[in-house]
Every structure is written in structure tokens, then in C-alpha cells.
């Protein structure tokens, strides 16, 4: 029997070496199917218990923590957005107040400059009116001097004309009275 057992072993080795038929895959063997099915059910139940009692609560906890963190971040972002909106409104109101103050300062400065300009204009007008009065006085005195010279020149010219026309030298009093009458009329 030992020989036949050895032959069987040799025959099996021989058939495997020559590419012969091998033993079937263990899950497809009919005689081990029931025990494999039981071990599959046990493994599935064990895996189900591990996943449902350990893994899923951890994942659920992580998802809840992440959701809470997201909600917290969103609420914080909304608070910051509201704060930035309030800051923007405050900035705009301060900007409007600054613009109105700038316009008020501008109007005040314009009024001061206009008042200073008006005062300077009045001062210049007063100076000019004084100079104009002085000029009028100078003109009047110059006119009087010229008129007195005109009277003398007119008297000399009248005497020269009468002498040339008549050949006689006229009397000084008659020439003066004729010139005076001519200048008045």
C-alpha cells in the first residue's frame, strides 16, 4: 500500500508538473460549502456589529462635529459681515459728515476772503477817491493858472490884431475889458 500511496503521490505530482488538472478552488467545493456559509454569516455579523457599534458612531460624531463647526463658522461669518456692514455705514456717515464740514469750512473761508476782498476794495476806492480829489484840485489850479495866462495871451493877441488891422496901438484898459467880456460870454 505504501507503494500505491507513493504512486498516487507521484501521479499527482506528475499531473501537476505536466499541466494536468488541479484540485478545485475551495469555495466551489460542495463538501465545504456549508461551513463556509456559516463562517461568512459569522464574519458578516461581526463586521456589522463592529461597524454599527464602533465605526458609524465615530463617523456620525465626526459629521456632527463638522456640521456644528460649519454652523459656528457660518454664524461667525454672518456676525463679521454684520459688523463690517455696520462699520461701512459708520464710515459712510463719517465721510458724509466730513464732507459737510469741509463744505462749511470752504463756505466760511470763501466768506472771509470775500469780506477781506471787499474791505480791500473799499480801501482802494477810498484811496482812489482821495487821489481823484487831489487830481481835480490840481487840475482846477492848473486850469486857473492856464486861464490867467490865457487872459494875458488873449489880451496881447487882441492888442496885436487891433494894431495890425488899424495900425494904432490900442489902450490897455479897453483891450482888458474886451478880453474879459469875451471870456465871460
Secondary structure, 3 states (H helix, E strand, C coil): CHHHHHHHHHHHHHHHHCCCCCCCCHHHCHHHHHHHHHHHHHHHHHHHHHHHHHHHHHHHHHHHHHHHHHHHHHHHHHHHHHHHHHHHHHHHHHHHHHHHHHHHHHHHHHHHHHHHHHHHHHHHHHHHHHHHHHHHHHHHHHHHHHHHHHHHHHHHHHHHHHHHHHCCCCCHHHHHHHHHHHHHC
